[in-house]
Amino acid sequence: MENVLQSISYWIDKVPEELMKLDEEECCIKPSLTKWSKKEILGHLCDSAIVNIERFIKIQYEAEPYKITGYNQDKWVELQNYQVVPVKDILERWICLNKQVIRIIEAIDDEKLHINCDIGNSELKPLSWLINDYLEHMEHHITNQLLPIKS
């Protein structure tokens, strides 16, 4: 898990450094009507952290296998109206949430990393897989959508 913790810490430093190079207007640009702006992508990453914090905790004490349920990502982004929230506020939330993710992961006993989760279609994956998937999801959005900043 050490590589996951290091990667999340890296992004906690890197994302604000890069995003603060942009002004609010640039962060509000939507590539198309159906695509999220940088602010909305960052808001989605906050939502993902919230959902996964709950999962990482519940998996450790609820009956195995813990059933992973989805959530309506588009509605979460829309109803929280990230488009009008200052990017600095969204960044602060994202940083705090991911610092909490780090604290939770650090506190997980190694044997609990093997607890199975039903990720859908009766496919079982261990908690360690879910934690890695959280990082991969975050990095996908950061490297492909959030930080490709045009100079």
N, CA, C and O atoms as a GROMACS GRO file, in nm:
protein
  604
    1MET      N    1   0.082  -0.120   0.000
    1MET     CA    2   0.000   0.000   0.000
    1MET      C    3   0.086   0.127   0.000
    1MET      O    4   0.037   0.236  -0.026
    2GLU      N    5   0.213   0.109   0.029
    2GLU     CA    6   0.301   0.226   0.039
    2GLU      C    7   0.303   0.306  -0.092
    2GLU      O    8   0.305   0.429  -0.088
    3ASN      N    9   0.303   0.237  -0.206
    3ASN     CA   10   0.304   0.308  -0.334
    3ASN      C   11   0.174   0.387  -0.355
    3ASN      O   12   0.177   0.495  -0.414
    4VAL      N   13   0.063   0.334  -0.308
    4VAL     CA   14  -0.065   0.406  -0.318
    4VAL      C   15  -0.060   0.532  -0.233
    4VAL      O   16  -0.099   0.639  -0.278
    5LEU      N   17  -0.011   0.519  -0.112
    5LEU     CA   18  -0.001   0.634  -0.022
    5LEU      C   19   0.091   0.741  -0.079
    5LEU      O   20   0.060   0.860  -0.074
    6GLN      N   21   0.203   0.699  -0.134
    6GLN     CA   22   0.297   0.795  -0.194
    6GLN      C   23   0.235   0.864  -0.315
    6GLN      O   24   0.253   0.984  -0.335
    7SER      N   25   0.162   0.789  -0.395
    7SER     CA   26   0.100   0.847  -0.515
    7SER      C   27  -0.009   0.947  -0.478
    7SER      O   28  -0.016   1.055  -0.538
    8ILE      N   29  -0.093   0.913  -0.382
    8ILE     CA   30  -0.198   1.007  -0.340
    8ILE      C   31  -0.132   1.134  -0.284
    8ILE      O   32  -0.177   1.245  -0.314
    9SER      N   33  -0.028   1.118  -0.204
    9SER     CA   34   0.043   1.235  -0.150
    9SER      C   35   0.102   1.321  -0.261
    9SER      O   36   0.096   1.444  -0.255
   10TYR      N   37   0.159   1.256  -0.361
   10TYR     CA   38   0.214   1.329  -0.475
   10TYR      C   39   0.106   1.415  -0.541
   10TYR      O   40   0.128   1.532  -0.569
   11TRP      N   41  -0.010   1.355  -0.567
   11TRP     CA   42  -0.117   1.427  -0.635
   11TRP      C   43  -0.174   1.539  -0.548
   11TRP      O   44  -0.216   1.643  -0.600
   12ILE      N   45  -0.176   1.519  -0.416
   12ILE     CA   46  -0.222   1.624  -0.325
   12ILE      C   47  -0.136   1.750  -0.341
   12ILE      O   48  -0.185   1.862  -0.329
   13ASP      N   49  -0.007   1.730  -0.368
   13ASP     CA   50   0.083   1.844  -0.392
   13ASP      C   51   0.075   1.897  -0.535
   13ASP      O   52   0.071   2.018  -0.557
   14LYS      N   53   0.071   1.806  -0.631
   14LYS     CA   54   0.083   1.842  -0.773
   14LYS      C   55  -0.043   1.908  -0.829
   14LYS      O   56  -0.034   2.007  -0.902
   15VAL      N   57  -0.160   1.854  -0.797
   15VAL     CA   58  -0.284   1.904  -0.857
   15VAL      C   59  -0.307   2.052  -0.824
   15VAL      O   60  -0.332   2.130  -0.916
   16PRO      N   61  -0.299   2.095  -0.698
   16PRO     CA   62  -0.318   2.238  -0.669
   16PRO      C   63  -0.214   2.326  -0.736
   16PRO      O   64  -0.246   2.433  -0.788
   17GLU      N   65  -0.090   2.280  -0.735
   17GLU     CA   66   0.019   2.356  -0.798
   17GLU      C   67  -0.012   2.384  -0.945
   17GLU      O   68   0.008   2.495  -0.993
   18GLU      N   69  -0.062   2.285  -1.015
   18GLU     CA   70  -0.091   2.300  -1.158
   18GLU      C   71  -0.223   2.373  -1.183
   18GLU      O   72  -0.229   2.460  -1.269
   19LEU      N   73  -0.327   2.337  -1.109
   19LEU     CA   74  -0.458   2.400  -1.133
   19LEU      C   75  -0.459   2.548  -1.100
   19LEU      O   76  -0.530   2.626  -1.163
   20MET      N   77  -0.381   2.588  -1.002
   20MET     CA   78  -0.380   2.729  -0.964
   20MET      C   79  -0.311   2.816  -1.068
   20MET      O   80  -0.312   2.939  -1.057
   21LYS      N   81  -0.251   2.754  -1.169
   21LYS     CA   82  -0.195   2.829  -1.282
   21LYS      C   83  -0.306   2.879  -1.375
   21LYS      O   84  -0.283   2.967  -1.458
   22LEU      N   85  -0.425   2.822  -1.361
   22LEU     CA   86  -0.539   2.858  -1.445
   22LEU      C   87  -0.627   2.957  -1.372
   22LEU      O   88  -0.628   2.963  -1.249
   23ASP      N   89  -0.702   3.035  -1.449
   23ASP     CA   90  -0.801   3.122  -1.384
   23ASP      C   91  -0.935   3.049  -1.380
   23ASP      O   92  -0.953   2.944  -1.442
   24GLU      N   93  -1.030   3.107  -1.306
   24GLU     CA   94  -1.162   3.046  -1.288
   24GLU      C   95  -1.230   3.016  -1.422
   24GLU      O   96  -1.291   2.910  -1.439
   25GLU      N   97  -1.219   3.109  -1.515
   25GLU     CA   98  -1.286   3.089  -1.646
   25GLU      C   99  -1.233   2.966  -1.716
   25GLU      O  100  -1.310   2.888  -1.773
   26GLU      N  101  -1.100   2.947  -1.713
   26GLU     CA  102  -1.042   2.830  -1.779
   26GLU      C  103  -1.090   2.701  -1.713
   26GLU      O  104  -1.110   2.600  -1.780
   27CYS      N  105  -1.107   2.704  -1.583
   27CYS     CA  106  -1.152   2.585  -1.510
   27CYS      C  107  -1.299   2.554  -1.534
   27CYS      O  108  -1.344   2.443  -1.505
   28CYS      N  109  -1.373   2.650  -1.587
   28CYS     CA  110  -1.516   2.632  -1.613
   28CYS      C  111  -1.547   2.584  -1.755
   28CYS      O  112  -1.661   2.550  -1.785
   29ILE      N  113  -1.446   2.582  -1.840
   29ILE     CA  114  -1.469   2.544  -1.980
   29ILE      C  115  -1.505   2.396  -1.989
   29ILE      O  116  -1.435   2.310  -1.937
   30LYS      N  117  -1.618   2.370  -2.057
   30LYS     CA  118  -1.662   2.233  -2.081
   30LYS      C  119  -1.623   2.198  -2.225
   30LYS      O  120  -1.657   2.272  -2.317
   31PRO      N  121  -1.554   2.086  -2.245
   31PRO     CA  122  -1.515   2.047  -2.381
   31PRO      C  123  -1.636   2.027  -2.474
   31PRO      O  124  -1.626   2.045  -2.595
   32SER      N  125  -1.750   1.990  -2.414
   32SER     CA  126  -1.876   1.977  -2.488
   32SER      C  127  -1.989   1.985  -2.386
   32SER      O  128  -1.964   1.989  -2.266
   33LEU      N  129  -2.111   1.987  -2.434
   33LEU     CA  130  -2.226   1.996  -2.343
   33LEU      C  131  -2.234   1.878  -2.246
   33LEU      O  132  -2.284   1.892  -2.135
   34THR      N  133  -2.185   1.764  -2.289
   34THR     CA  134  -2.197   1.644  -2.206
   34THR      C  135  -2.069   1.610  -2.129
   34THR      O  136  -2.066   1.511  -2.056
   35LYS      N  137  -1.966   1.691  -2.144
   35LYS     CA  138  -1.838   1.667  -2.074
   35LYS      C  139  -1.823   1.764  -1.958
   35LYS      O  140  -1.872   1.877  -1.963
   36TRP      N  141  -1.755   1.720  -1.855
   36TRP     CA  142  -1.732   1.802  -1.737
   36TRP      C  143  -1.619   1.901  -1.757
   36TRP      O  144  -1.523   1.875  -1.831
   37SER      N  145  -1.631   2.015  -1.691
   37SER     CA  146  -1.522   2.112  -1.685
   37SER      C  147  -1.418   2.061  -1.586
   37SER      O  148  -1.441   1.962  -1.517
   38LYS      N  149  -1.303   2.128  -1.579
   38LYS     CA  150  -1.201   2.090  -1.482
   38LYS      C  151  -1.255   2.100  -1.339
   38LYS      O  152  -1.223   2.015  -1.256
   39LYS      N  153  -1.335   2.202  -1.310
   39LYS     CA  154  -1.395   2.215  -1.178
   39LYS      C  155  -1.487   2.096  -1.148
   39LYS      O  156  -1.487   2.044  -1.037
   40GLU      N  157  -1.564   2.056  -1.246
   40GLU     CA  158  -1.656   1.943  -1.227
   40GLU      C  159  -1.580   1.812  -1.213
   40GLU      O  160  -1.620   1.725  -1.136
   41ILE      N  161  -1.470   1.796  -1.287
   41ILE     CA  162  -1.388   1.675  -1.273
   41ILE      C  163  -1.329   1.669  -1.133
   41ILE      O  164  -1.330   1.564  -1.069
   42LEU      N  165  -1.277   1.780  -1.085
   42LEU     CA  166  -1.223   1.785  -0.949
   42LEU      C  167  -1.333   1.758  -0.847
   42LEU      O  168  -1.310   1.688  -0.748
   43GLY      N  169  -1.451   1.813  -0.870
   43GLY     CA  170  -1.566   1.785  -0.783
   43GLY      C  171  -1.601   1.637  -0.785
   43GLY      O  172  -1.631   1.578  -0.681
   44HIS      N  173  -1.597   1.576  -0.903
   44HIS     CA  174  -1.622   1.432  -0.914
   44HIS      C  175  -1.519   1.353  -0.834
   44HIS      O  176  -1.553   1.252  -0.771
   45LEU      N  177  -1.396   1.399  -0.834
   45LEU     CA  178  -1.292   1.330  -0.756
   45LEU      C  179  -1.318   1.346  -0.605
   45LEU      O  180  -1.284   1.258  -0.527
   46CYS      N  181  -1.377   1.458  -0.565
   46CYS     CA  182  -1.420   1.474  -0.425
   46CYS      C  183  -1.530   1.372  -0.394
   46CYS      O  184  -1.526   1.306  -0.290
   47ASP      N  185  -1.627   1.361  -0.484
   47ASP     CA  186  -1.737   1.267  -0.463
   47ASP      C  187  -1.684   1.124  -0.454
   47ASP      O  188  -1.728   1.046  -0.370
   48SER      N  189  -1.590   1.090  -0.542
   48SER     CA  190  -1.529   0.958  -0.540
   48SER      C  191  -1.460   0.932  -0.406
   48SER      O  192  -1.470   0.822  -0.351
   49ALA      N  193  -1.391   1.031  -0.354
   49ALA     CA  194  -1.325   1.016  -0.224
   49ALA      C  195  -1.429   0.992  -0.115
   49ALA      O  196  -1.410   0.906  -0.029
   50ILE      N  197  -1.538   1.068  -0.117
   50ILE     CA  198  -1.643   1.052  -0.016
   50ILE      C  199  -1.700   0.910  -0.019
   50ILE      O  200  -1.712   0.844   0.084
   51VAL      N  201  -1.733   0.864  -0.138
   51VAL     CA  202  -1.792   0.730  -0.154
   51VAL      C  203  -1.692   0.622  -0.111
   51VAL      O  204  -1.730   0.526  -0.044
   52ASN      N  205  -1.566   0.640  -0.150
   52ASN     CA  206  -1.467   0.537  -0.117
   52ASN      C  207  -1.424   0.540   0.029
   52ASN      O  208  -1.388   0.436   0.083
   53ILE      N  209  -1.426   0.655   0.092
   53ILE     CA  210  -1.400   0.659   0.236
   53ILE      C  211  -1.501   0.570   0.307
   53ILE      O  212  -1.464   0.490   0.393
   54GLU      N  213  -1.628   0.584   0.271
   54GLU     CA  214  -1.731   0.499   0.333
   54GLU      C  215  -1.705   0.352   0.305
   54GLU      O  216  -1.716   0.269   0.395
   55ARG      N  217  -1.670   0.319   0.182
   55ARG     CA  218  -1.644   0.179   0.146
   55ARG      C  219  -1.525   0.124   0.225
   55ARG      O  220  -1.535   0.016   0.283
   56PHE      N  221  -1.414   0.198   0.227
   56PHE     CA  222  -1.293   0.150   0.294
   56PHE      C  223  -1.318   0.123   0.442
   56PHE      O  224  -1.257   0.032   0.500
   57ILE      N  225  -1.406   0.200   0.502
   57ILE     CA  226  -1.438   0.180   0.644
   57ILE      C  227  -1.534   0.062   0.662
   57ILE      O  228  -1.508  -0.028   0.742
   58LYS      N  229  -1.645   0.062   0.587
   58LYS     CA  230  -1.747  -0.042   0.605
   58LYS      C  231  -1.696  -0.182   0.572
   58LYS      O  232  -1.735  -0.279   0.635
   59ILE      N  233  -1.610  -0.191   0.473
   59ILE     CA  234  -1.556  -0.322   0.434
   59ILE      C  235  -1.488  -0.390   0.552
   59ILE      O  236  -1.487  -0.512   0.563
   60GLN      N  237  -1.432  -0.310   0.642
   60GLN     CA  238  -1.355  -0.364   0.754
   60GLN      C  239  -1.442  -0.421   0.866
   60GLN      O  240  -1.393  -0.497   0.951
   61TYR      N  241  -1.572  -0.386   0.868
   61TYR     CA  242  -1.654  -0.436   0.979
   61TYR      C  243  -1.786  -0.499   0.937
   61TYR      O  244  -1.848  -0.566   1.020
   62GLU      N  245  -1.830  -0.482   0.815
   62GLU     CA  246  -1.957  -0.544   0.774
   62GLU      C  247  -1.932  -0.686   0.724
   62GLU      O  248  -1.818  -0.726   0.700
   63ALA      N  249  -2.042  -0.760   0.708
   63ALA     CA  250  -2.032  -0.899   0.665
   63ALA      C  251  -1.963  -0.908   0.529
   63ALA      O  252  -1.982  -0.825   0.440
   64GLU      N  253  -1.882  -1.014   0.517
   64GLU     CA  254  -1.810  -1.038   0.393
   64GLU      C  255  -1.892  -1.130   0.304
   64GLU      O  256  -1.953  -1.223   0.356
   65PRO      N  257  -1.897  -1.109   0.174
   65PRO     CA  258  -1.832  -1.000   0.104
   65PRO      C  259  -1.917  -0.872   0.111
   65PRO      O  260  -2.039  -0.876   0.100
   66TYR      N  261  -1.850  -0.761   0.128
   66TYR     CA  262  -1.917  -0.631   0.128
   66TYR      C  263  -1.960  -0.602  -0.016
   66TYR      O  264  -1.878  -0.611  -0.108
   67LYS      N  265  -2.087  -0.568  -0.035
   67LYS     CA  266  -2.138  -0.541  -0.170
   67LYS      C  267  -2.118  -0.394  -0.205
   67LYS      O  268  -2.170  -0.305  -0.139
   68ILE      N  269  -2.040  -0.372  -0.310
   68ILE     CA  270  -2.015  -0.237  -0.359
   68ILE      C  271  -2.136  -0.192  -0.440
   68ILE      O  272  -2.178  -0.259  -0.534
   69THR      N  273  -2.192  -0.079  -0.402
   69THR     CA  274  -2.303  -0.023  -0.478
   69THR      C  275  -2.254   0.102  -0.550
   69THR      O  276  -2.167   0.173  -0.501
   70GLY      N  277  -2.311   0.126  -0.665
   70GLY     CA  278  -2.272   0.242  -0.744
   70GLY      C  279  -2.342   0.368  -0.697
   70GLY      O  280  -2.422   0.366  -0.603
   71TYR      N  281  -2.312   0.476  -0.763
   71TYR     CA  282  -2.379   0.602  -0.736
   71TYR      C  283  -2.387   0.678  -0.867
   71TYR      O  284  -2.306   0.656  -0.957
   72ASN      N  285  -2.483   0.768  -0.878
   72ASN     CA  286  -2.504   0.843  -1.002
   72ASN      C  287  -2.407   0.962  -1.006
   72ASN      O  288  -2.436   1.070  -0.955
   73GLN      N  289  -2.291   0.938  -1.068
   73GLN     CA  290  -2.185   1.038  -1.073
   73GLN      C  291  -2.232   1.170  -1.133
   73GLN      O  292  -2.201   1.278  -1.082
   74ASP      N  293  -2.305   1.161  -1.242
   74ASP     CA  294  -2.350   1.283  -1.310
   74ASP      C  295  -2.443   1.365  -1.220
   74ASP      O  296  -2.432   1.487  -1.216
   75LYS      N  297  -2.533   1.298  -1.150
   75LYS     CA  298  -2.625   1.370  -1.061
   75LYS      C  299  -2.550   1.432  -0.944
   75LYS      O  300  -2.581   1.543  -0.902
   76TRP      N  301  -2.451   1.360  -0.890
   76TRP     CA  302  -2.373   1.416  -0.779
   76TRP      C  303  -2.304   1.545  -0.824
   76TRP      O  304  -2.307   1.645  -0.752
   77VAL      N  305  -2.244   1.542  -0.942
   77VAL     CA  306  -2.174   1.662  -0.993
   77VAL      C  307  -2.275   1.773  -1.020
   77VAL      O  308  -2.253   1.888  -0.982
   78GLU      N  309  -2.384   1.739  -1.084
   78GLU     CA  310  -2.486   1.839  -1.119
   78GLU      C  311  -2.547   1.902  -0.993
   78GLU      O  312  -2.555   2.024  -0.983
   79LEU      N  313  -2.590   1.820  -0.899
   79LEU     CA  314  -2.663   1.870  -0.782
   79LEU      C  315  -2.573   1.944  -0.682
   79LEU      O  316  -2.622   2.022  -0.601
   80GLN      N  317  -2.444   1.919  -0.688
   80GLN     CA  318  -2.352   1.995  -0.603
   80GLN      C  319  -2.305   2.124  -0.671
   80GLN      O  320  -2.240   2.208  -0.610
   81ASN      N  321  -2.341   2.136  -0.798
   81ASN     CA  322  -2.318   2.260  -0.874
   81ASN      C  323  -2.173   2.308  -0.866
   81ASN      O  324  -2.147   2.425  -0.840
   82TYR      N  325  -2.082   2.216  -0.888
   82TYR     CA  326  -1.940   2.249  -0.882
   82TYR      C  327  -1.901   2.361  -0.978
   82TYR      O  328  -1.803   2.432  -0.956
   83GLN      N  329  -1.977   2.376  -1.084
   83GLN     CA  330  -1.944   2.476  -1.185
   83GLN      C  331  -1.940   2.618  -1.127
   83GLN      O  332  -1.869   2.703  -1.179
   84VAL      N  333  -2.016   2.644  -1.020
   84VAL     CA  334  -2.018   2.780  -0.963
   84VAL      C  335  -1.936   2.792  -0.834
   84VAL      O  336  -1.924   2.900  -0.778
   85VAL      N  337  -1.879   2.680  -0.789
   85VAL     CA  338  -1.796   2.683  -0.668
   85VAL      C  339  -1.655   2.728  -0.707
   85VAL      O  340  -1.602   2.679  -0.807
   86PRO      N  341  -1.594   2.819  -0.632
   86PRO     CA  342  -1.457   2.858  -0.665
   86PRO      C  343  -1.363   2.737  -0.665
   86PRO      O  344  -1.371   2.652  -0.577
   87VAL      N  345  -1.277   2.730  -0.764
   87VAL     CA  346  -1.187   2.616  -0.777
   87VAL      C  347  -1.103   2.598  -0.651
   87VAL      O  348  -1.073   2.485  -0.613
   88LYS      N  349  -1.066   2.706  -0.587
   88LYS     CA  350  -0.988   2.698  -0.463
   88LYS      C  351  -1.064   2.620  -0.355
   88LYS      O  352  -1.004   2.541  -0.281
   89ASP      N  353  -1.195   2.641  -0.345
   89ASP     CA  354  -1.277   2.570  -0.247
   89ASP      C  355  -1.285   2.420  -0.278
   89ASP      O  356  -1.278   2.337  -0.188
   90ILE      N  357  -1.299   2.388  -0.406
   90ILE     CA  358  -1.305   2.246  -0.446
   90ILE      C  359  -1.170   2.180  -0.418
   90ILE      O  360  -1.166   2.066  -0.369
   91LEU      N  361  -1.062   2.250  -0.447
   91LEU     CA  362  -0.928   2.197  -0.421
   91LEU      C  363  -0.908   2.169  -0.272
   91LEU      O  364  -0.855   2.064  -0.235
   92GLU      N  365  -0.950   2.262  -0.188
   92GLU     CA  366  -0.936   2.242  -0.043
   92GLU      C  367  -1.012   2.119   0.003
   92GLU      O  368  -0.961   2.041   0.084
   93ARG      N  369  -1.133   2.100  -0.049
   93ARG     CA  370  -1.212   1.982  -0.013
   93ARG      C  371  -1.142   1.856  -0.060
   93ARG      O  372  -1.132   1.758   0.014
   94TRP      N  373  -1.094   1.857  -0.184
   94TRP     CA  374  -1.028   1.740  -0.242
   94TRP      C  375  -0.903   1.703  -0.162
   94TRP      O  376  -0.878   1.585  -0.135
   95ILE      N  377  -0.825   1.803  -0.124
   95ILE     CA  378  -0.704   1.779  -0.044
   95ILE      C  379  -0.742   1.717   0.090
   95ILE      O  380  -0.683   1.616   0.130
   96CYS      N  381  -0.837   1.776   0.160
   96CYS     CA  382  -0.878   1.724   0.292
   96CYS      C  383  -0.930   1.581   0.282
   96CYS      O  384  -0.895   1.496   0.364
   97LEU      N  385  -1.013   1.555   0.182
   97LEU     CA  386  -1.068   1.421   0.166
   97LEU      C  387  -0.958   1.319   0.139
   97LEU      O  388  -0.961   1.208   0.193
   98ASN      N  389  -0.862   1.354   0.056
   98ASN     CA  390  -0.756   1.259   0.024
   98ASN      C  391  -0.657   1.241   0.138
   98ASN      O  392  -0.596   1.135   0.150
   99LYS      N  393  -0.639   1.342   0.221
   99LYS     CA  394  -0.559   1.324   0.342
   99LYS      C  395  -0.629   1.224   0.434
   99LYS      O  396  -0.564   1.143   0.500
  100GLN      N  397  -0.762   1.230   0.437
  100GLN     CA  398  -0.838   1.133   0.517
  100GLN      C  399  -0.827   0.993   0.456
  100GLN      O  400  -0.814   0.895   0.530
  101VAL      N  401  -0.832   0.982   0.324
  101VAL     CA  402  -0.814   0.853   0.259
  101VAL      C  403  -0.679   0.794   0.301
  101VAL      O  404  -0.670   0.676   0.334
  102ILE      N  405  -0.575   0.875   0.300
  102ILE     CA  406  -0.442   0.828   0.341
  102ILE      C  407  -0.445   0.778   0.486
  102ILE      O  408  -0.393   0.670   0.515
  103ARG      N  409  -0.506   0.855   0.576
  103ARG     CA  410  -0.512   0.813   0.716
  103ARG      C  411  -0.585   0.680   0.732
  103ARG      O  412  -0.544   0.595   0.810
  104ILE      N  413  -0.693   0.662   0.657
  104ILE     CA  414  -0.770   0.536   0.665
  104ILE      C  415  -0.686   0.420   0.615
  104ILE      O  416  -0.679   0.316   0.680
  105ILE      N  417  -0.621   0.437   0.500
  105ILE     CA  418  -0.540   0.330   0.442
  105ILE      C  419  -0.425   0.294   0.536
  105ILE      O  420  -0.395   0.176   0.556
  106GLU      N  421  -0.361   0.395   0.595
  106GLU     CA  422  -0.250   0.370   0.688
  106GLU      C  423  -0.295   0.288   0.809
  106GLU      O  424  -0.216   0.211   0.864
  107ALA      N  425  -0.419   0.304   0.848
  107ALA     CA  426  -0.469   0.236   0.969
  107ALA      C  427  -0.524   0.096   0.943
  107ALA      O  428  -0.556   0.025   1.038
  108ILE      N  429  -0.535   0.054   0.817
  108ILE     CA  430  -0.590  -0.078   0.786
  108ILE      C  431  -0.486  -0.185   0.818
  108ILE      O  432  -0.373  -0.180   0.771
  109ASP      N  433  -0.528  -0.283   0.899
  109ASP     CA  434  -0.442  -0.398   0.928
  109ASP      C  435  -0.421  -0.477   0.799
  109ASP      O  436  -0.512  -0.491   0.718
  110ASP      N  437  -0.300  -0.530   0.782
  110ASP     CA  438  -0.267  -0.602   0.659
  110ASP      C  439  -0.365  -0.715   0.627
  110ASP      O  440  -0.400  -0.736   0.511
  111GLU      N  441  -0.411  -0.788   0.730
  111GLU     CA  442  -0.502  -0.900   0.704
  111GLU      C  443  -0.636  -0.852   0.650
  111GLU      O  444  -0.704  -0.926   0.579
  112LYS      N  445  -0.674  -0.729   0.683
  112LYS     CA  446  -0.802  -0.676   0.633
  112LYS      C  447  -0.795  -0.640   0.485
  112LYS      O  448  -0.899  -0.626   0.420
  113LEU      N  449  -0.676  -0.624   0.433
  113LEU     CA  450  -0.661  -0.592   0.290
  113LEU      C  451  -0.709  -0.708   0.202
  113LEU      O  452  -0.729  -0.690   0.082
  114HIS      N  453  -0.727  -0.825   0.262
  114HIS     CA  454  -0.771  -0.944   0.188
  114HIS      C  455  -0.922  -0.966   0.197
  114HIS      O  456  -0.973  -1.061   0.138
  115ILE      N  457  -0.993  -0.882   0.270
  115ILE     CA  458  -1.138  -0.896   0.281
  115ILE      C  459  -1.199  -0.878   0.142
  115ILE      O  460  -1.166  -0.783   0.071
  116ASN      N  461  -1.289  -0.968   0.106
  116ASN     CA  462  -1.349  -0.963  -0.028
  116ASN      C  463  -1.466  -0.866  -0.036
  116ASN      O  464  -1.545  -0.850   0.057
  117CYS      N  465  -1.474  -0.804  -0.153
  117CYS     CA  466  -1.584  -0.714  -0.186
  117CYS      C  467  -1.650  -0.767  -0.313
  117CYS      O  468  -1.582  -0.812  -0.406
  118ASP      N  469  -1.782  -0.761  -0.316
  118ASP     CA  470  -1.857  -0.797  -0.437
  118ASP      C  471  -1.868  -0.669  -0.519
  118ASP      O  472  -1.942  -0.578  -0.484
  119ILE      N  473  -1.792  -0.662  -0.630
  119ILE     CA  474  -1.789  -0.540  -0.711
  119ILE      C  475  -1.894  -0.541  -0.822
  119ILE      O  476  -1.896  -0.452  -0.908
  120GLY      N  477  -1.979  -0.640  -0.821
  120GLY     CA  478  -2.085  -0.652  -0.922
  120GLY      C  479  -2.070  -0.780  -1.000
  120GLY      O  480  -1.959  -0.833  -1.014
  121ASN      N  481  -2.180  -0.829  -1.051
  121ASN     CA  482  -2.181  -0.955  -1.125
  121ASN      C  483  -2.117  -1.068  -1.044
  121ASN      O  484  -2.057  -1.160  -1.100
  122SER      N  485  -2.132  -1.060  -0.912
  122SER     CA  486  -2.077  -1.159  -0.819
  122SER      C  487  -1.925  -1.176  -0.833
  122SER      O  488  -1.870  -1.280  -0.797
  123GLU      N  489  -1.858  -1.073  -0.885
  123GLU     CA  490  -1.712  -1.076  -0.894
  123GLU      C  491  -1.654  -1.025  -0.762
  123GLU      O  492  -1.687  -0.916  -0.716
  124LEU      N  493  -1.568  -1.107  -0.703
  124LEU     CA  494  -1.509  -1.072  -0.575
  124LEU      C  495  -1.367  -1.019  -0.594
  124LEU      O  496  -1.287  -1.075  -0.669
  125LYS      N  497  -1.339  -0.910  -0.526
  125LYS     CA  498  -1.204  -0.850  -0.526
  125LYS      C  499  -1.171  -0.811  -0.383
  125LYS      O  500  -1.260  -0.773  -0.307
  126PRO      N  501  -1.043  -0.820  -0.345
  126PRO     CA  502  -1.005  -0.782  -0.209
  126PRO      C  503  -1.004  -0.631  -0.190
  126PRO      O  504  -0.999  -0.555  -0.286
  127LEU      N  505  -1.009  -0.589  -0.065
  127LEU     CA  506  -1.002  -0.446  -0.032
  127LEU      C  507  -0.878  -0.382  -0.094
  127LEU      O  508  -0.885  -0.268  -0.140
  128SER      N  509  -0.766  -0.453  -0.097
  128SER     CA  510  -0.644  -0.397  -0.157
  128SER      C  511  -0.667  -0.361  -0.304
  128SER      O  512  -0.616  -0.259  -0.352
  129TRP      N  513  -0.743  -0.443  -0.375
  129TRP     CA  514  -0.775  -0.413  -0.515
  129TRP      C  515  -0.857  -0.285  -0.524
  129TRP      O  516  -0.833  -0.200  -0.610
  130LEU      N  517  -0.955  -0.272  -0.435
  130LEU     CA  518  -1.043  -0.154  -0.436
  130LEU      C  519  -0.962  -0.026  -0.409
  130LEU      O  520  -0.988   0.077  -0.471
  131ILE      N  521  -0.867  -0.034  -0.319
  131ILE     CA  522  -0.783   0.081  -0.288
  131ILE      C  523  -0.699   0.119  -0.411
  131ILE      O  524  -0.688   0.237  -0.445
  132ASN      N  525  -0.641   0.019  -0.475
  132ASN     CA  526  -0.563   0.046  -0.597
  132ASN      C  527  -0.651   0.101  -0.708
  132ASN      O  528  -0.609   0.189  -0.783
  133ASP      N  529  -0.773   0.050  -0.717
  133ASP     CA  530  -0.867   0.100  -0.818
  133ASP      C  531  -0.902   0.246  -0.793
  133ASP      O  532  -0.918   0.323  -0.888
  134TYR      N  533  -0.915   0.284  -0.666
  134TYR     CA  534  -0.941   0.425  -0.631
  134TYR      C  535  -0.830   0.514  -0.687
  134TYR      O  536  -0.857   0.616  -0.748
  135LEU      N  537  -0.705   0.474  -0.665
  135LEU     CA  538  -0.591   0.551  -0.715
  135LEU      C  539  -0.590   0.554  -0.868
  135LEU      O  540  -0.568   0.660  -0.927
  136GLU      N  541  -0.614   0.442  -0.932
  136GLU     CA  542  -0.614   0.437  -1.079
  136GLU      C  543  -0.722   0.529  -1.136
  136GLU      O  544  -0.700   0.599  -1.235
  137HIS      N  545  -0.840   0.528  -1.073
  137HIS     CA  546  -0.949   0.615  -1.117
  137HIS      C  547  -0.909   0.761  -1.104
  137HIS      O  548  -0.930   0.841  -1.196
  138MET      N  549  -0.851   0.797  -0.989
  138MET     CA  550  -0.807   0.934  -0.966
  138MET      C  551  -0.703   0.974  -1.071
  138MET      O  552  -0.714   1.081  -1.132
  139GLU      N  553  -0.603   0.889  -1.092
  139GLU     CA  554  -0.497   0.922  -1.186
  139GLU      C  555  -0.548   0.931  -1.330
  139GLU      O  556  -0.499   1.012  -1.409
  140HIS      N  557  -0.646   0.850  -1.364
  140HIS     CA  558  -0.706   0.859  -1.498
  140HIS      C  559  -0.761   0.999  -1.521
  140HIS      O  560  -0.731   1.062  -1.622
  141HIS      N  561  -0.841   1.048  -1.427
  141HIS     CA  562  -0.901   1.181  -1.443
  141HIS      C  563  -0.795   1.291  -1.437
  141HIS      O  564  -0.802   1.388  -1.512
  142ILE      N  565  -0.698   1.277  -1.348
  142ILE     CA  566  -0.596   1.381  -1.335
  142ILE      C  567  -0.511   1.390  -1.461
  142ILE      O  568  -0.493   1.498  -1.517
  143THR      N  569  -0.458   1.278  -1.505
  143THR     CA  570  -0.362   1.282  -1.616
  143THR      C  571  -0.428   1.300  -1.753
  143THR      O  572  -0.366   1.355  -1.844
  144ASN      N  573  -0.552   1.255  -1.768
  144ASN     CA  574  -0.617   1.265  -1.900
  144ASN      C  575  -0.708   1.386  -1.916
  144ASN      O  576  -0.734   1.428  -2.029
  145GLN      N  577  -0.757   1.442  -1.804
  145GLN     CA  578  -0.854   1.550  -1.816
  145GLN      C  579  -0.821   1.673  -1.736
  145GLN      O  580  -0.841   1.785  -1.782
  146LEU      N  581  -0.769   1.655  -1.616
  146LEU     CA  582  -0.752   1.769  -1.526
  146LEU      C  583  -0.622   1.844  -1.553
  146LEU      O  584  -0.624   1.967  -1.562
  147LEU      N  585  -0.512   1.774  -1.566
  147LEU     CA  586  -0.384   1.843  -1.576
  147LEU      C  587  -0.327   1.860  -1.716
  147LEU      O  588  -0.224   1.926  -1.730
  148PRO      N  589  -0.386   1.806  -1.818
  148PRO     CA  590  -0.331   1.843  -1.950
  148PRO      C  591  -0.362   1.992  -1.972
  148PRO      O  592  -0.463   2.027  -2.032
  149ILE      N  593  -0.271   2.077  -1.923
  149ILE     CA  594  -0.292   2.221  -1.929
  149ILE      C  595  -0.214   2.276  -2.047
  149ILE      O  596  -0.094   2.254  -2.062
  150LYS      N  597  -0.286   2.349  -2.131
  150LYS     CA  598  -0.222   2.407  -2.250
  150LYS      C  599  -0.143   2.531  -2.209
  150LYS      O  600  -0.193   2.618  -2.137
  151SER      N  601  -0.021   2.538  -2.256
  151SER     CA  602   0.064   2.653  -2.223
  151SER      C  603   0.048   2.764  -2.325
  151SER      O  604   0.112   2.869  -2.313
   0.00000   0.00000   0.00000
